[in-house]
C-alpha cells in the first residue's frame, strides 16, 4: 500500500476498546488489501496477523478475522489514545484541533 486517502482516530462507541484507527485506501490499494486479508483470515495465530510497517519499524500487527473489503477499514487492537494517535500520525493523519485525527480527504 503506497498512499492512503484518509486516516482518523475515534473512540469506540461499542466499548471494550479505547480508540480505533480508521484507514481509507485508494481504490487500487483497497483491492490489494482485500486480497491480502482474504489470504490470512482464518489462519492460525500468528499467521492471521498482518504487519503495519513504516520503514523498518512495525507500527501494529492486527489480527484479521475475515476478508476486509471496501476502501475503509478499522484497526481496533485495544489501543490507548496515545497509541492510536501515534499510529494515525505515522500513517499520515494531521495533528487535530480537537480529539479527532483526520488526514486530508477523510470524513469525520
C-alpha positions in Angstrom: 0.0 0.0 0.0 1.5 3.2 -1.1 -0.9 6.1 -0.3 -3.9 6.4 1.9 -6.9 8.7 1.1 -7.6 9.3 4.8 -6.7 8.4 8.4 -8.5 9.3 11.6 -9.0 8.1 15.1 -12.0 8.0 17.3 -13.4 6.5 20.5 -15.0 3.1 20.1 -18.7 3.7 20.8 -19.3 0.0 21.5 -16.9 0.0 24.4 -14.2 -2.6 25.1 -11.5 -0.8 23.1 -10.2 2.7 23.9 -9.6 4.0 20.4 -9.9 2.9 16.8 -7.8 4.0 13.8 -9.8 4.2 10.6 -7.9 4.0 7.3 -9.3 4.8 3.9 -7.4 3.3 0.9 -7.4 4.5 -2.7 -9.3 2.1 -4.9 -6.2 0.2 -6.2 -4.7 -0.4 -2.8 -8.2 -1.3 -1.4 -8.4 -4.3 -3.8 -4.8 -5.5 -2.9 -5.6 -5.1 0.8 -8.8 -7.1 0.4 -6.9 -9.9 -1.3 -4.2 -9.9 1.5 -6.8 -10.1 4.3 -8.6 -12.8 2.5 -5.4 -14.9 2.4 -4.7 -14.5 6.2 -8.2 -14.6 7.6 -8.9 -17.9 9.3 -5.3 -18.9 9.6 -3.9 -20.0 13.0 -2.2 -17.3 15.0 0.2 -15.6 14.3 -0.4 -16.3 10.6 -3.7 -14.5 10.9 -2.0 -11.2 11.6 -0.7 -8.6 9.2 2.1 -6.2 10.0 1.7 -2.4 9.5 5.3 -1.4 8.8 6.8 2.0 8.0 10.5 1.9 7.1 11.9 -0.8 9.3 9.5 -0.2 12.2 6.4 -2.2 12.9 3.6 0.1 13.9 0.9 -2.5 14.5 0.0 -6.2 13.9 -3.7 -6.6 14.0 -5.4 -10.0 13.8 -7.5 -10.4 10.7 -10.7 -12.3 11.5 -12.3 -12.0 8.0 -11.6 -10.6 4.5 -11.8 -6.8 4.7 -13.4 -5.5 1.5 -14.1 -1.9 0.8 -12.0 1.3 0.9 -12.3 1.9 4.6 -11.1 -0.4 7.4 -10.8 0.0 11.1 -7.8 -1.1 13.2 -9.1 -1.9 16.7 -6.4 -3.6 18.8 -7.1 -2.2 22.3 -5.2 0.9 21.5 -4.8 3.7 24.1 -5.4 7.2 22.9 -1.7 7.9 22.7 -1.0 4.7 20.7 -3.9 5.4 18.3 -2.6 8.9 17.7 1.0 7.7 17.1 -0.3 5.1 14.6 -2.6 7.5 12.9 0.1 10.2 12.6 2.6 7.6 11.3 0.0 6.7 8.6 -0.4 10.3 7.6 -3.1 11.9 9.8 -2.7 15.6 10.6 -2.5 16.7 14.2 -6.1 17.5 15.3 -7.5 20.7 16.6 -9.8 18.7 18.7 -9.9 15.0 19.8 -10.3 13.6 16.3 -7.4 12.9 13.9 -8.1 13.3 10.2 -5.9 13.2 7.1 -6.7 15.3 4.1 -9.7 13.9 2.2 -11.0 11.9 5.2 -14.5 12.4 6.5 -15.3 12.9 10.2 
